[in-house]
């Protein structure tokens, strides 16, 4: 894909209207320094110098779309306490539409707290309760969705296996999307065995792909034959048209139903500081490119470029259009 073609796609992004549905959460970061070991246990003592918070999970997918398009909304379930208030405020500050977020006092807002010292993650602390939505919750989600279907170009289903995404909910979303001709993409989680029959494209990472296919993951590089085995299993299971498998240092592999050969894309990351949230960036830009008229291969290239930028940042990061173009013209070089 040429740089001119990338700029053409980016220009088309602005008018797109994307809804992200999934497990929303709050990402907290405690930043500090380590200069000694605790006398109480053989663990580092982190002296905290600052704190920051960002929308996480499905909310981070929405956050990755904001620099590129004006109409971004998120649909999920949150609690009613201070963590939920902070999460919704952060989303609203970035002009992400939260009117479809259902607040339920029985639901605990998921919070992931990462402790970072000298640019390295020391520990992550999770506060969460995996709770499946009630029949009333699902009905509420579908009512919210049906009311806005005519104003959408695409829906991203972001499954962190925290409870929101159920087969009943997915089937309801699929029926509405088919009725209103809205594109669906999925970032799946093998811990939640959903049949994604309505998805145009699905983006598992390497670990998720092997787990979902029930195939043993070989160490090292994955050859074309193994990718073919994966694709055969997952196409049969999910019924999608395309699989974009993110493979860390080995880049991405795009499998298309009509093509027997994988389309491999080498990683474009110059340095890797933090992979948290990189998958969110990948599905966000992949979907956005598809809605803008990109071919599946072009969309995969855009996704790969974007992911290569964000892993070079610390924390749950996003990128700008300028950074995406800079990566395409050589600002981010392939790993050797």
ABEGO torsion letter per residue (X at the ends): XBAAAAAAAAAAAAABBBBBBEBBBBBBBBBBBBABBBAABBBBBBBBABBBBBBBEAAAAAAAAAAABABBBBBBBBBABAAAAAAAAAAAAAGBBAAABBBBAABBBBBBBBBBBGGBBABBBBBBBBBBBBAAAAAAAAAAAAAAAAABABBBBBBAGAGABBAAAAAAAAAAAAAAGBBBBBBBBAABBBBBAABABBBBBAAAAAAAAGBBBBBEBBBAAAAAAAAAAAAAAAGBABBBBBAEAAEBBBBBAABABBBBBBBABABBABABGAAAAAAAAAAAAAAAGBBAAAAAAAAAAAAAAAAABBEBBBBBAAAAAAAAAGABBBBX
